[in-house]
Amino acid sequence: MKATIWHNPRCSKSREALALLHAAGADVTIVEYLKTPPGREELARLYARAGIAPRDGLRKDAPKATSDEDALDTMAADPATIERPLVETDKGVVLARPSERVHDIL
């Protein structure tokens, strides 16, 4: 199985999700989103596929968004505001908090 993780190696939840993917034998593409941030359209696609509102993808310490469009603009402008990790497989996308949510798409 192929998987992509938008990853921050300094984040324990992100490291835990990555370990779960490796333990499941997934062929993982790691995107360090702070170095290679997803664009606004990619973020919109990921959240739509996950079935969550972009506002729910903002970190709790990020500026409050007044709309999903505002949230996407904020995350695209400053990738540090993206809650992590996002994980995608052929079965879907999850915001892996808690990291065990990865099992939902394996």
QUIJOSUL-V176104 format. One record per helix or strand. SS is the DSSP state (a for helix, b for strand). FROM is the first residue (numbers start at 1). LEN is the number of residues. If there is no record, write none. Layout:
# QUIJOSUL-V176104
SS,FROM,LEN  SS,FROM,LEN
This chain:
# QUIJOSUL-V176104
b,2,6  a,12,12  b,27,6  a,40,11  a,54,4  b,58,1  a,68,10  a,79,3  b,82,1  b,86,4  b,92,4  a,99,7
